[in-house]
Amino acid sequence: MQWLCRVAVIVLCTINAKWIHPSFALRLLAANLSPEFHSVRILEFALRQPPEEKTAALMAEEPKILALSVSVWNHGATLELLRILEKKWSGGSRPVIVLGGPEITGLAGPPDPVDSPEEQSEGLAIFFYADFVVTGEGEAVFAELCRTVLNDPADAKKRYGKFIHAGRVNLSVIKNGYNFYTSEDLRQKLIYVESSRGCPYACAFCQSSRKPGTGESPVREFPLKPFLADLKNILQRAAGSEKTRTLKFLDRSFNVNLPRAMAILDFCLLNSIGEANVPNYKNGLQFHFEMVPSLFPVELRNMLARFPPESIRLEIGIQSLNPQTCSQIKRDSNPEEELEVLRFLRKNTNAILHVDLIAGLPGEDLDSFGRGFDRLWMALSGGGNNAGKNKMPFEIQPGILKILPGTPMYVMLKDGSFPAICSKTAPYEVIETRCLPVSDMEKIKNFARFWEIIVNRRAFPVLLSRIVPSGTPVFHRFMKLSKKFFDRFGKNWGIPKEELEAFLKEGVIQI
């Protein structure tokens, strides 16, 4: 059969949180469209980019199919974009609109849609602008849909309906999207890579959590040898860049399969130090992994200890150090073991550490959250008891719980087993829980914002030891400081650095 799509234009589009964050999902879709779809174009925008620039670029393409990847972070901006485009397309040039992505999957995906997509509530209004909605892993289904639409749009409507629930793809068959990274991407942006999909755990707040009773393996892996060959090709293409290149692994639990993790780390280490134990690239190379804190056997520790400074970044999701809370959200937890891992990484490796805590989880009040934060701070800052070779910066990121559609916690919210008030629109942040009233939640939000500005970003390194002393509890101390900042400036964003510094030097750090 001859496909009638030789002159068709397919535009794959998304709005990224920042310009430096390219969409790997769009590149995967592009790679898995058949060669006949020769006129595929990837268009990426940034959240802060004016809507006029986005709409003008899309109108200029005149696509026959426009596919939009929607996440929790760009939901609102994508809805705004579609509303503007709908008015501009009123003359009859409107393309077929296909929506997909993690946010769309959560809102409309199986096995239990969170609401009827036909109910155009505030959170579901985006479906009104879609001709087709693809949930799940869309590499194969999207190509078939495009083929049908470009041959016979009416037949596509009959065959698929509006909502298309895609199954899990075979990772050994789909094509990777690495060749769709441009030279500009490789020079100036984060480069996302994917070694595996899925997670073996069942944390109630996570969209990647294991779905019990499905009979499917929770974690699937791309064939190792081809994956390492892809990494090698990426590094060869990126060599000679004038800035540090970061390869960020999208794997949710990278160290679950230890032999595989060790093989990949061995490859990364060789490309970090070279065979002569000197940096391979003049301006550096950094690998970013998300690891489970409970799985750090001695061989993994020894491997991580060999990486040179600035070459490896580890994202460790602690989320809570309250055992009762962890039990309620079905998260495996051993606080003492997790803290010991963090102390080891600080003392014996050169890893840059990023550690998450979530405020608003079931059963955790302000004091419990603060105790967990202090335990993390003391494990990471260490003082004299944890002096080691690691002089790399570390980050503690206090965040607010997001009850994402499609997660077990969303069901808990709906059935009342987790009584809370949550925003009905993305990013679905918790406003109040039984243990955290609105006033305490606002305190934590203000704390988190100023912590990011002053401590995580090391804005005032000379003053840092006075602001948050190493090895001692700092939560309530910095809570008072963040309140003083807010009382002084009336906001926690857009404050000039010199004004913050002047206020600190006035003696505000004497609290």
VEXDREN-2710 file (C-alpha; in Angstrom, 1 decimal):
% VEXDREN-2710
k/r/px/py/pz
1/MET/0.0/0.0/0.0
2/GLN/1.3/3.5/-0.9
3/TRP/1.1/5.9/2.0
4/LEU/-0.3/9.3/1.1
5/CYS/2.1/11.3/3.3
6/ARG/5.0/12.2/1.1
7/VAL/4.2/15.9/1.4
8/ALA/2.7/15.8/4.9
9/VAL/4.1/17.9/7.7
10/ILE/4.2/16.5/11.2
11/VAL/5.2/18.8/14.0
12/LEU/6.3/17.4/17.4
13/CYS/6.1/20.1/20.0
14/THR/6.5/20.8/23.7
15/ILE/7.1/23.6/26.2
16/ASN/10.2/22.8/28.3
17/ALA/10.7/24.1/31.8
18/LYS/13.9/25.7/30.6
19/TRP/15.7/26.1/27.4
20/ILE/18.5/23.8/28.4
21/HIS/16.1/20.9/28.9
22/PRO/15.5/19.2/25.5
23/SER/12.6/16.8/25.2
24/PHE/13.7/13.2/24.9
25/ALA/10.1/12.1/24.3
26/LEU/9.8/14.1/21.1
27/ARG/13.1/12.6/19.8
28/LEU/11.8/9.1/20.5
29/LEU/8.6/9.8/18.6
30/ALA/10.6/11.3/15.7
31/ALA/12.9/8.3/15.6
32/ASN/10.1/5.8/15.5
33/LEU/8.1/7.4/12.7
34/SER/8.6/5.5/9.5
35/PRO/11.1/6.9/6.9
36/GLU/8.0/7.9/4.8
37/PHE/7.3/10.7/7.3
38/HIS/10.3/12.6/5.9
39/SER/8.9/16.0/6.9
40/VAL/8.8/15.6/10.6
41/ARG/9.9/18.7/12.6
42/ILE/10.6/19.1/16.3
43/LEU/9.7/22.5/17.8
44/GLU/10.6/23.2/21.5
45/PHE/9.8/26.3/23.5
46/ALA/10.6/27.4/27.0
47/LEU/8.0/28.3/29.7
48/ARG/9.2/31.9/29.9
49/GLN/9.0/32.4/26.1
50/PRO/6.3/34.8/25.1
51/PRO/3.1/33.1/23.7
52/GLU/3.4/35.2/20.5
53/GLU/6.7/33.6/19.6
54/LYS/5.3/30.1/20.1
55/THR/2.2/30.6/18.1
56/ALA/4.1/32.4/15.3
57/ALA/6.5/29.5/14.9
58/LEU/3.8/26.9/14.8
59/MET/1.6/28.9/12.4
60/ALA/4.6/29.2/10.1
61/GLU/5.0/25.4/9.9
62/GLU/1.4/24.9/8.7
63/PRO/1.5/21.3/10.0
64/LYS/-1.1/18.7/9.0
65/ILE/-0.5/17.0/12.4
66/LEU/0.5/18.8/15.6
67/ALA/1.5/16.5/18.4
68/LEU/2.0/18.1/21.9
69/SER/3.8/16.5/24.8
70/VAL/2.2/17.6/28.0
71/SER/3.7/17.4/31.5
72/VAL/2.6/18.6/34.9
73/TRP/4.9/21.7/34.5
74/ASN/3.7/22.8/31.1
75/HIS/0.0/21.9/31.3
76/GLY/-1.2/25.5/31.9
77/ALA/1.1/26.9/29.2
78/THR/0.1/24.3/26.7
79/LEU/-3.6/25.0/27.3
80/GLU/-3.0/28.7/26.8
81/LEU/-1.1/28.0/23.6
82/LEU/-4.0/25.8/22.2
83/ARG/-6.6/28.5/23.1
84/ILE/-4.6/31.1/21.1
85/LEU/-4.0/28.8/18.2
86/GLU/-7.7/27.8/18.0
87/LYS/-8.6/31.4/17.4
88/LYS/-5.9/31.8/14.7
89/TRP/-7.0/28.6/13.0
90/SER/-10.6/29.7/12.6
91/GLY/-10.0/30.3/8.9
92/GLY/-9.8/26.5/8.3
93/SER/-6.0/25.8/8.5
94/ARG/-6.3/23.8/11.7
95/PRO/-4.2/20.7/11.9
96/VAL/-5.1/17.4/13.6
97/ILE/-4.1/17.8/17.3
98/VAL/-2.6/14.8/19.2
99/LEU/-1.9/15.1/22.9
100/GLY/0.4/12.8/24.9
101/GLY/2.9/12.8/27.7
102/PRO/2.9/11.9/31.4
103/GLU/0.3/14.5/32.4
104/ILE/-2.1/13.3/29.7
105/THR/-1.6/9.7/30.7
106/GLY/-2.3/10.5/34.3
107/LEU/-5.5/12.4/33.5
108/ALA/-7.0/10.0/30.9
109/GLY/-5.0/6.8/31.1
110/PRO/-5.9/3.3/32.2
111/PRO/-6.5/1.4/34.2
112/ASP/-8.8/3.8/36.1
113/PRO/-9.3/7.2/34.5
114/VAL/-9.4/9.8/37.3
115/ASP/-12.5/11.5/35.9
116/SER/-14.4/11.3/32.7
117/PRO/-12.3/13.2/30.1
118/GLU/-15.6/14.5/28.6
119/GLU/-16.3/16.5/31.7
120/GLN/-14.6/19.7/30.8
121/SER/-13.6/20.7/34.3
122/GLU/-10.8/23.2/34.9
123/GLY/-8.2/20.5/35.0
124/LEU/-9.5/18.6/32.0
125/ALA/-10.2/21.5/29.6
126/ILE/-7.1/20.6/27.6
127/PHE/-8.9/17.6/26.1
128/PHE/-11.4/19.9/24.4
129/TYR/-8.7/21.0/21.9
130/ALA/-7.5/17.5/21.0
131/ASP/-8.6/15.3/18.1
132/PHE/-6.7/12.3/19.6
133/VAL/-5.2/11.6/23.0
134/VAL/-2.5/9.0/23.4
135/THR/-1.8/7.6/26.8
136/GLY/1.1/5.4/27.8
137/GLU/4.2/4.7/25.7
138/GLY/3.4/6.1/22.3
139/GLU/6.4/5.3/20.0
140/ALA/4.5/2.6/18.0
141/VAL/0.9/3.8/18.3
142/PHE/1.7/7.4/17.3
143/ALA/3.4/6.2/14.0
144/GLU/0.3/4.1/13.2
145/LEU/-2.0/7.0/14.0
146/CYS/-0.1/9.4/11.8
147/ARG/-0.2/7.0/8.9
148/THR/-4.0/6.5/9.2
149/VAL/-4.7/10.2/9.7
150/LEU/-2.7/11.3/6.7
151/ASN/-4.4/8.6/4.5
152/ASP/-8.0/9.1/5.8
153/PRO/-8.8/11.3/8.8
154/ALA/-12.4/10.1/8.9
155/ASP/-11.2/6.5/9.1
156/ALA/-8.8/7.4/11.9
157/LYS/-11.7/8.8/13.9
158/LYS/-13.7/5.6/13.4
159/ARG/-10.7/3.3/14.1
160/TYR/-9.2/4.9/17.2
161/GLY/-11.9/7.1/18.7
162/LYS/-10.5/10.0/20.7
163/PHE/-8.7/8.3/23.5
164/ILE/-6.0/5.8/22.5
165/HIS/-4.5/3.7/25.4
166/ALA/-1.1/2.5/24.2
167/GLY/0.5/-0.5/25.8
168/ARG/4.1/-0.9/26.8
169/VAL/6.5/-1.0/23.9
170/ASN/9.2/-3.6/23.3
171/LEU/12.5/-1.8/24.3
172/SER/14.6/-4.1/22.1
173/VAL/12.6/-3.1/19.0
174/ILE/11.9/0.6/19.2
175/LYS/14.5/3.0/17.8
176/ASN/16.3/5.4/20.1
177/GLY/16.2/9.1/19.6
178/TYR/19.8/10.1/20.2
179/ASN/20.5/11.0/16.6
180/PHE/17.9/13.7/16.9
181/TYR/20.0/15.6/19.4
182/THR/21.5/18.5/17.4
183/SER/25.0/19.8/17.6
184/GLU/23.6/22.8/19.5
185/ASP/21.9/20.4/22.0
186/LEU/25.1/18.5/22.6
187/ARG/27.1/21.8/23.1
188/GLN/24.7/23.7/25.3
189/LYS/22.0/21.6/26.8
190/LEU/21.4/18.7/29.2
191/ILE/21.4/15.4/27.3
192/TYR/18.8/12.9/28.5
193/VAL/19.5/9.2/28.1
194/GLU/17.4/6.2/29.1
195/SER/18.8/2.8/30.1
196/SER/15.5/1.4/31.6
197/ARG/11.9/2.1/32.2
198/GLY/9.7/1.6/35.2
199/CYS/10.3/1.2/39.0
200/PRO/10.1/-1.8/41.2
201/TYR/8.6/0.2/44.1
202/ALA/5.1/1.3/44.8
203/CYS/5.4/4.8/46.3
204/ALA/1.9/6.2/46.4
205/PHE/2.8/9.7/45.2
206/CYS/4.7/8.6/42.0
207/GLN/3.4/8.0/38.5
208/SER/6.2/5.5/37.9
209/SER/5.2/3.4/40.9
210/ARG/4.7/-0.4/40.4
211/LYS/1.2/-1.4/39.5
212/PRO/0.4/-4.5/41.6
213/GLY/-1.6/-7.4/40.1
214/THR/-0.7/-6.6/36.5
215/GLY/1.6/-9.6/36.1
216/GLU/4.1/-7.4/34.2
217/SER/7.7/-6.9/35.2
218/PRO/7.9/-3.5/36.8
219/VAL/11.3/-2.6/35.3
220/ARG/12.3/-3.1/31.6
221/GLU/15.8/-2.5/30.3
222/PHE/17.2/-1.5/26.9
223/PRO/19.7/-4.0/25.5
224/LEU/23.0/-3.1/27.3
225/LYS/25.6/-3.4/24.4
226/PRO/23.6/-1.2/22.0
227/PHE/22.9/1.3/24.8
228/LEU/26.6/1.6/25.6
229/ALA/27.4/2.1/21.9
230/ASP/24.8/4.9/21.8
231/LEU/26.5/6.5/24.8
232/LYS/29.9/6.3/23.1
233/ASN/28.4/7.9/20.0
234/ILE/26.9/10.7/22.0
235/LEU/30.2/11.5/23.7
236/GLN/32.1/11.4/20.4
237/ARG/29.7/13.9/18.9
238/ALA/29.9/16.1/22.0
239/ALA/33.7/16.1/22.3
240/GLY/35.2/19.5/22.1
241/SER/32.3/21.4/23.6
242/GLU/33.3/24.6/25.4
243/LYS/31.3/23.8/28.5
244/THR/30.6/20.8/30.8
245/ARG/28.3/18.3/29.2
246/THR/25.8/16.6/31.5
247/LEU/24.3/13.2/30.5
248/LYS/21.2/12.8/32.7
249/PHE/19.9/9.2/33.1
250/LEU/16.1/9.1/33.1
251/ASP/16.1/5.7/34.9
252/ARG/13.9/6.0/38.1
253/SER/16.0/3.5/40.1
254/PHE/19.3/3.2/38.3
255/ASN/21.0/0.9/40.9
256/VAL/18.2/-1.7/41.2
257/ASN/20.0/-4.1/38.8
258/LEU/23.5/-3.9/40.3
259/PRO/25.5/-5.8/37.6
260/ARG/24.0/-3.7/34.9
261/ALA/24.5/-0.5/36.9
262/MET/28.2/-1.4/37.4
263/ALA/28.7/-2.0/33.7
264/ILE/27.3/1.4/32.8
265/LEU/29.2/3.1/35.6
266/ASP/32.4/1.5/34.4
267/PHE/31.9/3.0/31.0
268/CYS/31.1/6.4/32.5
269/LEU/34.2/6.2/34.7
270/LEU/36.5/5.4/31.8
271/ASN/35.1/8.5/30.0
272/SER/35.6/10.6/33.1
273/ILE/39.2/9.8/33.9
274/GLY/40.5/8.1/30.8
275/GLU/42.9/5.2/30.8
276/ALA/45.7/7.4/32.2
277/ASN/43.5/8.6/35.1
278/VAL/43.3/12.2/33.8
279/PRO/40.1/14.0/32.7
280/ASN/39.3/13.0/29.1
281/TYR/37.7/16.4/28.2
282/LYS/39.2/19.8/28.9
283/ASN/36.0/21.3/30.1
284/GLY/34.5/18.3/31.9
285/LEU/31.9/15.7/31.6
286/GLN/29.2/14.9/34.2
287/PHE/26.9/11.9/34.6
288/HIS/23.6/12.3/36.5
289/PHE/21.9/9.3/38.1
290/GLU/18.8/8.8/40.3
291/MET/19.6/6.1/42.8
292/VAL/17.7/4.2/45.5
293/PRO/19.3/5.0/48.9
294/SER/18.7/1.5/50.3
295/LEU/20.8/-0.3/47.6
296/PHE/24.5/0.7/48.1
297/PRO/26.5/-2.5/48.5
298/VAL/30.3/-2.2/48.9
299/GLU/31.1/-2.8/45.2
300/LEU/28.9/0.2/44.2
301/ARG/30.4/2.3/46.9
302/ASN/33.9/1.5/45.7
303/MET/33.0/2.3/42.1
304/LEU/31.5/5.7/43.0
305/ALA/34.6/6.5/45.1
306/ARG/36.7/6.4/41.9
307/PHE/35.0/9.2/40.0
308/PRO/36.9/12.5/39.9
309/PRO/35.4/15.8/41.2
310/GLU/32.4/17.2/39.3
311/SER/32.1/14.1/37.1
312/ILE/29.1/12.5/38.8
313/ARG/25.9/13.8/40.3
314/LEU/23.5/11.6/42.4
315/GLU/19.9/12.3/43.0
316/ILE/18.8/10.5/46.1
317/GLY/15.1/10.5/46.9
318/ILE/14.7/10.3/50.7
319/GLN/11.2/11.9/50.7
320/SER/10.6/11.3/54.5
321/LEU/12.5/10.0/57.4
322/ASN/9.3/9.3/59.4
323/PRO/8.8/5.5/59.3
324/GLN/5.1/5.8/60.0
325/THR/4.7/8.2/57.0
326/CYS/6.7/6.0/54.7
327/SER/4.5/3.0/55.7
328/GLN/1.4/4.9/54.8
329/ILE/2.7/5.8/51.3
330/LYS/4.0/2.3/50.6
331/ARG/7.6/3.5/50.5
332/ASP/10.4/1.1/51.7
333/SER/12.3/3.0/54.3
334/ASN/15.2/2.4/56.7
335/PRO/16.2/5.9/57.9
336/GLU/19.4/5.0/59.6
337/GLU/20.7/3.0/56.6
338/GLU/19.8/5.8/54.2
339/LEU/21.6/8.4/56.4
340/GLU/24.6/6.2/56.6
341/VAL/24.7/6.0/52.8
342/LEU/24.6/9.8/52.6
343/ARG/27.4/10.1/55.1
344/PHE/29.5/7.6/53.1
345/LEU/28.9/9.5/49.9
346/ARG/29.9/12.8/51.5
347/LYS/33.0/11.3/53.2
348/ASN/34.4/8.9/50.6
349/THR/33.3/10.1/47.1
350/ASN/33.4/13.2/44.9
351/ALA/29.7/12.9/44.0
352/ILE/27.5/16.0/43.9
353/LEU/24.4/15.1/45.9
354/HIS/20.8/16.2/45.4
355/VAL/18.5/14.9/48.1
356/ASP/14.7/15.4/48.2
357/LEU/12.3/15.8/51.1
358/ILE/8.5/16.1/50.6
359/ALA/6.3/18.2/52.9
360/GLY/2.6/17.3/53.2
361/LEU/2.8/13.5/53.3
362/PRO/0.3/11.6/55.4
363/GLY/1.0/11.7/59.2
364/GLU/3.8/14.3/59.0
365/ASP/3.5/17.7/60.7
366/LEU/5.9/20.7/60.7
367/ASP/8.0/19.3/63.6
368/SER/8.3/15.9/62.0
369/PHE/9.3/17.4/58.7
370/GLY/11.8/19.7/60.5
371/ARG/13.4/16.8/62.4
372/GLY/13.9/14.9/59.1
373/PHE/15.4/18.0/57.5
374/ASP/17.9/18.4/60.3
375/ARG/18.9/14.8/60.2
376/LEU/19.6/15.1/56.5
377/TRP/21.5/18.4/57.0
378/MET/23.7/16.9/59.7
379/ALA/24.4/13.8/57.7
380/LEU/25.4/15.8/54.6
381/SER/27.2/18.7/56.2
382/GLY/28.8/16.5/58.8
383/GLY/31.1/19.0/60.5
384/GLY/34.2/17.5/62.0
385/ASN/32.7/14.0/62.2
386/ASN/32.3/13.7/58.5
387/ALA/35.4/15.4/57.1
388/GLY/36.4/13.5/53.9
389/LYS/37.6/14.2/50.4
390/ASN/34.3/15.4/49.1
391/LYS/34.4/19.1/48.7
392/MET/31.6/19.1/46.2
393/PRO/28.4/21.1/46.9
394/PHE/25.3/19.3/47.9
395/GLU/21.6/20.2/47.8
396/ILE/18.6/19.5/50.0
397/GLN/15.4/20.2/48.1
398/PRO/12.4/20.6/50.3
399/GLY/9.3/20.3/48.1
400/ILE/5.5/20.2/48.5
401/LEU/3.6/17.0/47.9
402/LYS/1.9/16.9/44.5
403/ILE/-1.0/14.6/44.2
404/LEU/-0.7/13.6/40.6
405/PRO/-3.6/12.1/38.6
406/GLY/-3.1/8.4/38.0
407/THR/-1.2/7.8/41.2
408/PRO/-2.4/5.7/44.2
409/MET/-2.3/8.9/46.3
410/TYR/-4.9/10.4/44.0
411/VAL/-7.2/7.5/44.8
412/MET/-6.4/8.0/48.5
413/LEU/-7.4/11.7/48.2
414/LYS/-10.7/10.8/46.4
415/ASP/-11.8/8.0/48.8
416/GLY/-10.9/10.0/51.9
417/SER/-8.2/7.8/53.2
418/PHE/-5.8/10.8/52.9
419/PRO/-7.9/13.8/54.0
420/ALA/-6.3/16.8/52.3
421/ILE/-7.0/19.8/50.2
422/CYS/-5.2/19.9/46.9
423/SER/-5.1/22.2/43.9
424/LYS/-7.3/21.0/41.1
425/THR/-5.0/22.2/38.4
426/ALA/-1.3/21.3/37.6
427/PRO/1.0/20.9/39.4
428/TYR/-1.7/19.7/41.9
429/GLU/0.2/20.8/45.1
430/VAL/-1.3/20.0/48.5
431/ILE/-2.7/23.1/50.2
432/GLU/-3.5/21.6/53.5
433/THR/-3.5/18.2/55.3
434/ARG/-4.8/17.0/58.6
435/CYS/-1.3/17.4/60.1
436/LEU/-0.2/20.5/58.1
437/PRO/-2.5/23.5/58.2
438/VAL/-2.3/26.1/55.5
439/SER/-0.2/28.4/57.7
440/ASP/2.5/25.7/58.2
441/MET/2.4/24.8/54.5
442/GLU/3.1/28.4/53.6
443/LYS/6.0/28.6/56.1
444/ILE/7.6/25.5/54.4
445/LYS/7.0/27.0/50.9
446/ASN/8.7/30.2/52.0
447/PHE/11.5/28.3/53.7
448/ALA/12.1/26.2/50.6
449/ARG/12.3/29.2/48.3
450/PHE/14.9/31.0/50.4
451/TRP/16.8/27.8/51.0
452/GLU/17.1/27.3/47.3
453/ILE/18.3/30.8/46.7
454/ILE/20.7/31.1/49.6
455/VAL/22.0/27.6/50.5
456/ASN/21.5/25.4/47.4
457/ARG/22.8/28.0/45.0
458/ARG/25.6/29.0/47.4
459/ALA/24.8/32.7/46.8
460/PHE/26.9/34.0/49.7
461/PRO/29.6/31.3/50.4
462/VAL/31.5/33.5/52.8
463/LEU/28.4/33.9/55.0
464/LEU/27.1/30.4/54.6
465/SER/28.7/28.9/57.7
466/ARG/27.1/31.6/59.8
467/ILE/23.7/31.2/58.1
468/VAL/23.5/27.4/58.4
469/PRO/26.3/26.0/60.6
470/SER/27.6/22.5/59.5
471/GLY/26.8/19.5/61.7
472/THR/24.1/21.2/63.8
473/PRO/20.3/21.5/63.5
474/VAL/19.3/24.4/61.2
475/PHE/15.6/24.0/60.3
476/HIS/14.1/26.2/62.9
477/ARG/17.0/28.7/62.6
478/PHE/16.5/29.1/58.8
479/MET/12.7/29.1/59.2
480/LYS/13.1/32.3/61.3
481/LEU/15.5/33.7/58.8
482/SER/13.2/33.0/55.9
483/LYS/10.3/34.7/57.8
484/LYS/12.5/37.8/58.3
485/PHE/13.3/37.8/54.6
486/PHE/9.7/37.6/53.6
487/ASP/8.7/40.3/56.2
488/ARG/11.4/42.6/54.8
489/PHE/10.8/42.1/51.0
490/GLY/7.2/41.0/50.9
491/LYS/8.0/38.2/48.5
492/ASN/10.4/35.3/48.0
493/TRP/11.2/35.7/44.3
494/GLY/12.8/38.4/42.1
495/ILE/14.8/39.9/44.9
496/PRO/18.2/41.4/43.7
497/LYS/21.1/39.4/45.2
498/GLU/22.8/42.6/46.5
499/GLU/19.7/43.5/48.5
500/LEU/19.6/40.0/50.1
501/GLU/23.3/40.3/50.9
502/ALA/22.9/43.7/52.4
503/PHE/20.0/42.5/54.6
504/LEU/22.2/39.6/55.8
505/LYS/25.1/41.8/56.6
506/GLU/22.8/44.1/58.7
507/GLY/23.0/41.4/61.3
508/VAL/19.9/39.4/60.4
509/ILE/21.9/36.2/60.6
510/GLN/22.2/36.7/64.4
511/ILE/19.0/34.7/65.1
END
